[in-house]
Amino acid sequence: EGFQPTELYGDINCTSEKKQLLFYFYKSDKKLDIVITNYPNATDSPLIGIPTEKYAISEQVIQNTPITVMKEHEHYTAAFIIGRTQYIIYADRLDYDECQKVLDSFFE
């Protein structure tokens, strides 16, 4: 609640390998980004690769979907794959409980 879209809200990036939809939001100094990437020609599920050295990584399952969650200080990233589509939620300076609500909303 209270977030506004940035100028990149709804940007679309398409190549022959992937179609990507970007949703970027802000509220004062808080940031919430949602990136949805579809790999229409992939024969295998895409891999989730997010480099990290210090994040606390955990996994949770919502409606039989494994989700990788990374937390560090005021940063939060959740990533999951359904079929050939990868979802990444990134938040900066947003309370972790609020981040969980955003993640849960994908499965409601």
MIKOL-71355 format. One record per residue (C-alpha): chain; x, y, z. Coordinates in nm, 3 decimals. Each point is the difference from the previous one (the first is absolute). Layout:
<sites>
site unit = A x = X y = Y z = Z;
...
</sites>
This chain:
<sites>
site unit = A x = 0.000 y = 0.000 z = 0.000;
site unit = A x = 0.120 y = 0.350 z = -0.082;
site unit = A x = 0.246 y = -0.103 z = -0.270;
site unit = A x = 0.014 y = 0.190 z = -0.328;
site unit = A x = 0.117 y = -0.140 z = -0.334;
site unit = A x = 0.329 y = 0.130 z = -0.140;
site unit = A x = 0.060 y = 0.101 z = -0.360;
site unit = A x = 0.107 y = -0.362 z = -0.067;
site unit = A x = -0.335 y = -0.140 z = 0.112;
site unit = A x = -0.129 y = -0.244 z = -0.260;
site unit = A x = 0.313 y = 0.000 z = -0.214;
site unit = A x = 0.021 y = -0.296 z = -0.234;
site unit = A x = 0.323 y = -0.157 z = -0.123;
site unit = A x = -0.037 y = -0.263 z = -0.271;
site unit = A x = 0.264 y = -0.207 z = -0.173;
site unit = A x = -0.019 y = -0.328 z = -0.185;
site unit = A x = 0.095 y = -0.177 z = 0.325;
site unit = A x = -0.217 y = 0.179 z = 0.255;
site unit = A x = -0.284 y = 0.241 z = 0.065;
site unit = A x = 0.039 y = 0.216 z = 0.309;
site unit = A x = -0.247 y = 0.227 z = 0.176;
site unit = A x = 0.127 y = 0.246 z = 0.263;
site unit = A x = -0.195 y = 0.168 z = 0.278;
site unit = A x = 0.197 y = 0.251 z = 0.207;
site unit = A x = -0.157 y = 0.181 z = 0.296;
site unit = A x = 0.121 y = 0.247 z = 0.261;
site unit = A x = -0.123 y = 0.159 z = 0.321;
site unit = A x = 0.230 y = 0.268 z = 0.142;
site unit = A x = 0.331 y = -0.190 z = 0.048;
site unit = A x = -0.156 y = -0.348 z = -0.043;
site unit = A x = 0.017 y = -0.198 z = -0.321;
site unit = A x = -0.199 y = -0.299 z = -0.128;
site unit = A x = 0.084 y = -0.162 z = -0.334;
site unit = A x = -0.180 y = -0.290 z = -0.165;
site unit = A x = 0.154 y = -0.164 z = -0.305;
site unit = A x = -0.190 y = -0.269 z = -0.191;
site unit = A x = 0.196 y = -0.184 z = -0.269;
site unit = A x = -0.147 y = -0.257 z = -0.235;
site unit = A x = 0.224 y = -0.237 z = -0.198;
site unit = A x = -0.242 y = -0.117 z = -0.272;
site unit = A x = 0.242 y = -0.235 z = -0.177;
site unit = A x = 0.169 y = -0.151 z = 0.304;
site unit = A x = -0.007 y = -0.376 z = 0.020;
site unit = A x = 0.108 y = 0.004 z = 0.366;
site unit = A x = -0.105 y = 0.229 z = 0.281;
site unit = A x = 0.222 y = 0.308 z = 0.016;
site unit = A x = 0.253 y = 0.012 z = 0.280;
site unit = A x = -0.011 y = 0.267 z = 0.267;
site unit = A x = 0.342 y = 0.152 z = 0.043;
site unit = A x = 0.046 y = 0.291 z = 0.235;
site unit = A x = 0.357 y = 0.055 z = 0.121;
site unit = A x = 0.042 y = 0.044 z = 0.373;
site unit = A x = 0.269 y = -0.005 z = 0.262;
site unit = A x = -0.177 y = 0.108 z = 0.317;
site unit = A x = -0.372 y = -0.060 z = -0.047;
site unit = A x = -0.194 y = -0.224 z = 0.235;
site unit = A x = -0.152 y = -0.246 z = -0.248;
site unit = A x = -0.305 y = -0.206 z = 0.084;
site unit = A x = -0.259 y = -0.192 z = -0.190;
site unit = A x = -0.374 y = -0.016 z = 0.043;
site unit = A x = -0.277 y = -0.172 z = -0.187;
site unit = A x = -0.332 y = 0.162 z = -0.088;
site unit = A x = -0.259 y = -0.207 z = -0.186;
site unit = A x = 0.264 y = -0.258 z = -0.098;
site unit = A x = 0.229 y = 0.269 z = -0.145;
site unit = A x = 0.353 y = 0.016 z = 0.145;
site unit = A x = 0.109 y = 0.357 z = 0.067;
site unit = A x = 0.353 y = 0.118 z = 0.073;
site unit = A x = 0.007 y = 0.294 z = 0.241;
site unit = A x = 0.309 y = 0.210 z = 0.068;
site unit = A x = 0.025 y = 0.261 z = 0.273;
site unit = A x = 0.281 y = 0.235 z = 0.094;
site unit = A x = -0.036 y = 0.311 z = 0.212;
site unit = A x = -0.275 y = 0.191 z = -0.177;
site unit = A x = 0.003 y = -0.200 z = -0.325;
site unit = A x = -0.240 y = -0.280 z = -0.090;
site unit = A x = -0.018 y = -0.220 z = -0.308;
site unit = A x = -0.247 y = -0.282 z = -0.068;
site unit = A x = 0.027 y = -0.207 z = -0.316;
site unit = A x = -0.209 y = -0.284 z = -0.134;
site unit = A x = -0.088 y = -0.172 z = -0.324;
site unit = A x = -0.335 y = -0.121 z = -0.127;
site unit = A x = 0.028 y = -0.187 z = -0.329;
site unit = A x = 0.217 y = 0.208 z = -0.231;
site unit = A x = -0.053 y = 0.323 z = 0.191;
site unit = A x = 0.236 y = 0.137 z = 0.264;
site unit = A x = -0.120 y = 0.250 z = 0.263;
site unit = A x = 0.238 y = 0.219 z = 0.198;
site unit = A x = -0.112 y = 0.236 z = 0.276;
site unit = A x = 0.261 y = 0.243 z = 0.127;
site unit = A x = -0.049 y = 0.247 z = 0.284;
site unit = A x = 0.230 y = 0.256 z = 0.156;
site unit = A x = -0.077 y = 0.149 z = 0.343;
site unit = A x = -0.340 y = -0.170 z = 0.015;
site unit = A x = -0.095 y = -0.192 z = 0.314;
site unit = A x = 0.040 y = -0.377 z = -0.047;
site unit = A x = -0.362 y = -0.060 z = 0.108;
site unit = A x = -0.116 y = 0.231 z = -0.279;
site unit = A x = 0.224 y = -0.186 z = -0.243;
site unit = A x = -0.161 y = -0.328 z = 0.103;
site unit = A x = -0.345 y = 0.151 z = -0.066;
site unit = A x = 0.110 y = 0.096 z = -0.351;
site unit = A x = 0.131 y = -0.353 z = -0.059;
site unit = A x = -0.317 y = -0.159 z = 0.138;
site unit = A x = -0.213 y = 0.216 z = -0.230;
site unit = A x = 0.137 y = -0.187 z = -0.302;
site unit = A x = -0.168 y = -0.315 z = 0.127;
site unit = A x = -0.341 y = 0.137 z = 0.105;
</sites>
